[in-house]
Amino acid sequence: VGPSLDDVAKAAAGAGLPVAEFVRESILEPDKAIAAGYAKGVMPSTFTGLPKDQLEALVRFVVSGKGG
């Protein structure tokens, strides 16, 4: 379980990145920016093998906020 994605825009702003870039970076380098109260090494780093089109589809999905 991770932090709420409702605050991803705020987290991206805090990192000085556009939201999509922050999400992409968080998928590819999950230990680079850790939300307060969470530990490093929990999120899998296996998404680096995703084909580019699938990675971009995942980024668009997370950014859209339509996950549920």
A tleap script that builds the chain and sets N, CA, C and O, in Angstrom:
source leaprc.protein.ff14SB
mol = sequence {
  NVAL GLY PRO SER LEU ASP ASP VAL ALA LYS
  ALA ALA ALA GLY ALA GLY LEU PRO VAL ALA
  GLU PHE VAL ARG GLU SER ILE LEU GLU PRO
  ASP LYS ALA ILE ALA ALA GLY TYR ALA LYS
  GLY VAL MET PRO SER THR PHE THR GLY LEU
  PRO LYS ASP GLN LEU GLU ALA LEU VAL ARG
  PHE VAL VAL SER GLY LYS GLY CGLY
}
set mol.1.N position { 0.849 -1.176 0.000 }
set mol.1.CA position { 0.000 0.000 0.000 }
set mol.1.C position { 0.891 1.233 0.000 }
set mol.1.O position { 1.885 1.306 0.722 }
set mol.2.N position { 0.516 2.184 -0.815 }
set mol.2.CA position { 1.302 3.402 -0.932 }
set mol.2.C position { 0.466 4.635 -0.663 }
set mol.2.O position { -0.708 4.528 -0.308 }
set mol.3.N position { 1.058 5.796 -0.829 }
set mol.3.CA position { 0.347 7.042 -0.588 }
set mol.3.C position { -0.774 7.243 -1.611 }
set mol.3.O position { -0.748 6.661 -2.695 }
set mol.4.N position { -1.728 8.050 -1.262 }
set mol.4.CA position { -2.852 8.346 -2.140 }
set mol.4.C position { -2.376 9.033 -3.413 }
set mol.4.O position { -1.511 9.909 -3.370 }
set mol.5.N position { -2.936 8.637 -4.524 }
set mol.5.CA position { -2.612 9.293 -5.791 }
set mol.5.C position { -3.388 10.594 -5.960 }
set mol.5.O position { -3.175 11.327 -6.926 }
set mol.6.N position { -4.287 10.880 -5.023 }
set mol.6.CA position { -5.026 12.139 -5.073 }
set mol.6.C position { -4.092 13.335 -4.914 }
set mol.6.O position { -4.420 14.439 -5.349 }
set mol.7.N position { -2.942 13.124 -4.300 }
set mol.7.CA position { -2.005 14.210 -4.045 }
set mol.7.C position { -0.798 14.182 -4.969 }
set mol.7.O position { 0.221 14.802 -4.666 }
set mol.8.N position { -0.891 13.470 -6.097 }
set mol.8.CA position { 0.261 13.333 -6.985 }
set mol.8.C position { 0.674 14.677 -7.580 }
set mol.8.O position { 1.864 14.915 -7.784 }
set mol.9.N position { -0.272 15.549 -7.860 }
set mol.9.CA position { 0.077 16.869 -8.407 }
set mol.9.C position { 0.865 17.682 -7.390 }
set mol.9.O position { 1.812 18.382 -7.749 }
set mol.10.N position { 0.482 17.594 -6.141 }
set mol.10.CA position { 1.195 18.310 -5.074 }
set mol.10.C position { 2.613 17.733 -4.913 }
set mol.10.O position { 3.575 18.484 -4.749 }
set mol.11.N position { 2.735 16.422 -4.958 }
set mol.11.CA position { 4.044 15.785 -4.838 }
set mol.11.C position { 4.932 16.169 -6.021 }
set mol.11.O position { 6.127 16.413 -5.851 }
set mol.12.N position { 4.348 16.221 -7.219 }
set mol.12.CA position { 5.108 16.609 -8.404 }
set mol.12.C position { 5.590 18.051 -8.282 }
set mol.12.O position { 6.736 18.357 -8.612 }
set mol.13.N position { 4.716 18.930 -7.809 }
set mol.13.CA position { 5.104 20.331 -7.623 }
set mol.13.C position { 6.236 20.442 -6.611 }
set mol.13.O position { 7.165 21.228 -6.798 }
set mol.14.N position { 6.161 19.659 -5.543 }
set mol.14.CA position { 7.215 19.658 -4.530 }
set mol.14.C position { 8.545 19.179 -5.074 }
set mol.14.O position { 9.604 19.587 -4.596 }
set mol.15.N position { 8.491 18.309 -6.079 }
set mol.15.CA position { 9.706 17.801 -6.708 }
set mol.15.C position { 10.164 18.698 -7.860 }
set mol.15.O position { 11.226 18.484 -8.444 }
set mol.16.N position { 9.344 19.705 -8.176 }
set mol.16.CA position { 9.685 20.618 -9.262 }
set mol.16.C position { 9.553 20.007 -10.645 }
set mol.16.O position { 10.270 20.382 -11.572 }
set mol.17.N position { 8.621 19.052 -10.776 }
set mol.17.CA position { 8.448 18.357 -12.051 }
set mol.17.C position { 7.002 18.446 -12.528 }
set mol.17.O position { 6.091 18.556 -11.707 }
set mol.18.N position { 6.776 18.402 -13.841 }
set mol.18.CA position { 5.411 18.253 -14.342 }
set mol.18.C position { 4.853 16.917 -13.840 }
set mol.18.O position { 5.613 15.977 -13.605 }
set mol.19.N position { 3.556 16.833 -13.679 }
set mol.19.CA position { 2.933 15.643 -13.095 }
set mol.19.C position { 3.296 14.370 -13.864 }
set mol.19.O position { 3.692 13.376 -13.254 }
set mol.20.N position { 3.169 14.387 -15.176 }
set mol.20.CA position { 3.458 13.179 -15.961 }
set mol.20.C position { 4.913 12.752 -15.795 }
set mol.20.O position { 5.201 11.560 -15.691 }
set mol.21.N position { 5.825 13.711 -15.770 }
set mol.21.CA position { 7.242 13.369 -15.600 }
set mol.21.C position { 7.501 12.783 -14.213 }
set mol.21.O position { 8.275 11.837 -14.069 }
set mol.22.N position { 6.851 13.348 -13.195 }
set mol.22.CA position { 6.990 12.840 -11.831 }
set mol.22.C position { 6.469 11.406 -11.737 }
set mol.22.O position { 7.110 10.552 -11.125 }
set mol.23.N position { 5.323 11.144 -12.336 }
set mol.23.CA position { 4.737 9.794 -12.313 }
set mol.23.C position { 5.649 8.812 -13.038 }
set mol.23.O position { 5.915 7.720 -12.535 }
set mol.24.N position { 6.127 9.197 -14.216 }
set mol.24.CA position { 7.021 8.331 -14.991 }
set mol.24.C position { 8.278 8.019 -14.179 }
set mol.24.O position { 8.692 6.863 -14.089 }
set mol.25.N position { 8.878 9.045 -13.594 }
set mol.25.CA position { 10.087 8.858 -12.780 }
set mol.25.C position { 9.798 7.945 -11.587 }
set mol.25.O position { 10.616 7.093 -11.239 }
set mol.26.N position { 8.638 8.127 -10.968 }
set mol.26.CA position { 8.280 7.316 -9.800 }
set mol.26.C position { 8.076 5.845 -10.163 }
set mol.26.O position { 8.339 4.956 -9.353 }
set mol.27.N position { 7.611 5.599 -11.371 }
set mol.27.CA position { 7.437 4.220 -11.841 }
set mol.27.C position { 8.795 3.585 -12.120 }
set mol.27.O position { 9.050 2.446 -11.729 }
set mol.28.N position { 9.656 4.328 -12.794 }
set mol.28.CA position { 10.944 3.785 -13.207 }
set mol.28.C position { 11.987 3.782 -12.099 }
set mol.28.O position { 12.872 2.926 -12.081 }
set mol.29.N position { 11.891 4.732 -11.176 }
set mol.29.CA position { 12.846 4.837 -10.065 }
set mol.29.C position { 12.063 5.015 -8.753 }
set mol.29.O position { 12.059 6.100 -8.172 }
set mol.30.N position { 11.404 3.948 -8.294 }
set mol.30.CA position { 10.475 4.071 -7.167 }
set mol.30.C position { 11.097 4.541 -5.852 }
set mol.30.O position { 10.370 5.013 -4.979 }
set mol.31.N position { 12.392 4.431 -5.685 }
set mol.31.CA position { 13.023 4.872 -4.434 }
set mol.31.C position { 13.616 6.278 -4.524 }
set mol.31.O position { 14.249 6.741 -3.574 }
set mol.32.N position { 13.421 6.954 -5.640 }
set mol.32.CA position { 14.013 8.282 -5.812 }
set mol.32.C position { 13.316 9.329 -4.942 }
set mol.32.O position { 13.981 10.160 -4.322 }
set mol.33.N position { 12.004 9.295 -4.894 }
set mol.33.CA position { 11.232 10.239 -4.077 }
set mol.33.C position { 10.268 9.421 -3.221 }
set mol.33.O position { 9.322 8.827 -3.739 }
set mol.34.N position { 10.506 9.392 -1.929 }
set mol.34.CA position { 9.681 8.595 -1.016 }
set mol.34.C position { 8.751 9.528 -0.240 }
set mol.34.O position { 9.201 10.498 0.369 }
set mol.35.N position { 7.460 9.229 -0.269 }
set mol.35.CA position { 6.485 10.024 0.480 }
set mol.35.C position { 6.710 9.835 1.973 }
set mol.35.O position { 7.114 8.764 2.427 }
set mol.36.N position { 6.444 10.884 2.718 }
set mol.36.CA position { 6.607 10.841 4.175 }
set mol.36.C position { 5.795 9.688 4.757 }
set mol.36.O position { 4.630 9.493 4.409 }
set mol.37.N position { 6.424 8.933 5.643 }
set mol.37.CA position { 5.748 7.831 6.306 }
set mol.37.C position { 5.886 6.495 5.587 }
set mol.37.O position { 5.353 5.488 6.051 }
set mol.38.N position { 6.596 6.474 4.457 }
set mol.38.CA position { 6.776 5.247 3.690 }
set mol.38.C position { 8.257 4.907 3.624 }
set mol.38.O position { 9.113 5.782 3.752 }
set mol.39.N position { 8.547 3.630 3.424 }
set mol.39.CA position { 9.939 3.164 3.426 }
set mol.39.C position { 10.442 2.901 2.014 }
set mol.39.O position { 9.667 2.574 1.115 }
set mol.40.N position { 11.745 3.050 1.833 }
set mol.40.CA position { 12.381 2.676 0.567 }
set mol.40.C position { 12.357 1.161 0.424 }
set mol.40.O position { 12.274 0.428 1.409 }
set mol.41.N position { 12.432 0.710 -0.817 }
set mol.41.CA position { 12.545 -0.713 -1.088 }
set mol.41.C position { 11.245 -1.487 -1.070 }
set mol.41.O position { 11.258 -2.713 -1.177 }
set mol.42.N position { 10.120 -0.797 -0.938 }
set mol.42.CA position { 8.833 -1.485 -0.879 }
set mol.42.C position { 8.241 -1.663 -2.280 }
set mol.42.O position { 7.692 -2.717 -2.600 }
set mol.43.N position { 8.355 -0.641 -3.096 }
set mol.43.CA position { 7.779 -0.700 -4.433 }
set mol.43.C position { 8.693 -1.501 -5.357 }
set mol.43.O position { 9.916 -1.389 -5.273 }
set mol.44.N position { 8.102 -2.309 -6.236 }
set mol.44.CA position { 8.928 -3.096 -7.159 }
set mol.44.C position { 9.584 -2.199 -8.203 }
set mol.44.O position { 9.032 -1.171 -8.595 }
set mol.45.N position { 10.746 -2.597 -8.638 }
set mol.45.CA position { 11.440 -1.838 -9.679 }
set mol.45.C position { 11.400 -2.595 -10.998 }
set mol.45.O position { 12.283 -2.429 -11.839 }
set mol.46.N position { 10.396 -3.412 -11.177 }
set mol.46.CA position { 10.290 -4.275 -12.354 }
set mol.46.C position { 9.635 -3.592 -13.554 }
set mol.46.O position { 9.568 -4.177 -14.635 }
set mol.47.N position { 9.159 -2.384 -13.379 }
set mol.47.CA position { 8.463 -1.722 -14.473 }
set mol.47.C position { 9.408 -1.126 -15.509 }
set mol.47.O position { 8.954 -0.611 -16.531 }
set mol.48.N position { 10.712 -1.187 -15.263 }
set mol.48.CA position { 11.673 -0.662 -16.227 }
set mol.48.C position { 11.648 -1.467 -17.521 }
set mol.48.O position { 12.112 -0.984 -18.554 }
set mol.49.N position { 11.121 -2.670 -17.482 }
set mol.49.CA position { 11.056 -3.513 -18.667 }
set mol.49.C position { 9.807 -3.319 -19.504 }
set mol.49.O position { 9.642 -3.979 -20.530 }
set mol.50.N position { 8.921 -2.420 -19.083 }
set mol.50.CA position { 7.707 -2.176 -19.864 }
set mol.50.C position { 8.059 -1.551 -21.208 }
set mol.50.O position { 8.919 -0.674 -21.283 }
set mol.51.N position { 7.397 -2.000 -22.263 }
set mol.51.CA position { 7.575 -1.308 -23.539 }
set mol.51.C position { 7.124 0.147 -23.390 }
set mol.51.O position { 6.232 0.449 -22.597 }
set mol.52.N position { 7.743 1.039 -24.153 }
set mol.52.CA position { 7.475 2.479 -24.013 }
set mol.52.C position { 5.985 2.812 -24.125 }
set mol.52.O position { 5.488 3.643 -23.365 }
set mol.53.N position { 5.265 2.182 -25.052 }
set mol.53.CA position { 3.844 2.496 -25.210 }
set mol.53.C position { 3.042 2.094 -23.981 }
set mol.53.O position { 2.095 2.788 -23.611 }
set mol.54.N position { 3.405 0.984 -23.340 }
set mol.54.CA position { 2.704 0.563 -22.131 }
set mol.54.C position { 3.050 1.471 -20.952 }
set mol.54.O position { 2.185 1.791 -20.137 }
set mol.55.N position { 4.299 1.879 -20.863 }
set mol.55.CA position { 4.694 2.818 -19.810 }
set mol.55.C position { 3.920 4.120 -19.951 }
set mol.55.O position { 3.401 4.646 -18.966 }
set mol.56.N position { 3.841 4.638 -21.157 }
set mol.56.CA position { 3.132 5.904 -21.371 }
set mol.56.C position { 1.636 5.755 -21.103 }
set mol.56.O position { 1.005 6.687 -20.604 }
set mol.57.N position { 1.060 4.596 -21.426 }
set mol.57.CA position { -0.354 4.350 -21.119 }
set mol.57.C position { -0.565 4.323 -19.605 }
set mol.57.O position { -1.563 4.846 -19.110 }
set mol.58.N position { 0.361 3.722 -18.872 }
set mol.58.CA position { 0.272 3.684 -17.416 }
set mol.58.C position { 0.391 5.090 -16.832 }
set mol.58.O position { -0.356 5.448 -15.922 }
set mol.59.N position { 1.317 5.881 -17.345 }
set mol.59.CA position { 1.475 7.267 -16.885 }
set mol.59.C position { 0.179 8.043 -17.142 }
set mol.59.O position { -0.307 8.738 -16.249 }
set mol.60.N position { -0.383 7.934 -18.342 }
set mol.60.CA position { -1.635 8.642 -18.655 }
set mol.60.C position { -2.760 8.212 -17.718 }
set mol.60.O position { -3.549 9.044 -17.270 }
set mol.61.N position { -2.836 6.916 -17.421 }
set mol.61.CA position { -3.877 6.405 -16.529 }
set mol.61.C position { -3.735 7.004 -15.127 }
set mol.61.O position { -4.718 7.470 -14.550 }
set mol.62.N position { -2.533 6.994 -14.587 }
set mol.62.CA position { -2.323 7.528 -13.238 }
set mol.62.C position { -2.610 9.025 -13.212 }
set mol.62.O position { -3.263 9.516 -12.291 }
set mol.63.N position { -2.131 9.745 -14.205 }
set mol.63.CA position { -2.332 11.191 -14.260 }
set mol.63.C position { -3.816 11.531 -14.418 }
set mol.63.O position { -4.272 12.546 -13.891 }
set mol.64.N position { -4.562 10.710 -15.125 }
set mol.64.CA position { -5.985 10.989 -15.372 }
set mol.64.C position { -6.811 10.928 -14.099 }
set mol.64.O position { -7.857 11.570 -14.014 }
set mol.65.N position { -6.359 10.164 -13.102 }
set mol.65.CA position { -7.115 10.049 -11.859 }
set mol.65.C position { -8.375 9.227 -11.996 }
set mol.65.O position { -9.254 9.321 -11.139 }
set mol.66.N position { -8.498 8.430 -13.033 }
set mol.66.CA position { -9.727 7.661 -13.279 }
set mol.66.C position { -9.621 6.223 -12.806 }
set mol.66.O position { -10.277 5.333 -13.348 }
set mol.67.N position { -8.794 5.996 -11.792 }
set mol.67.CA position { -8.594 4.643 -11.315 }
set mol.67.C position { -9.688 4.095 -10.432 }
set mol.67.O position { -9.664 2.910 -10.099 }
set mol.68.N position { -10.622 4.892 -10.049 }
set mol.68.CA position { -11.662 4.320 -9.213 }
set mol.68.C position { -12.301 5.354 -8.434 }
set mol.68.O position { -13.214 5.068 -7.660 }
savepdb mol mol.pdb
quit
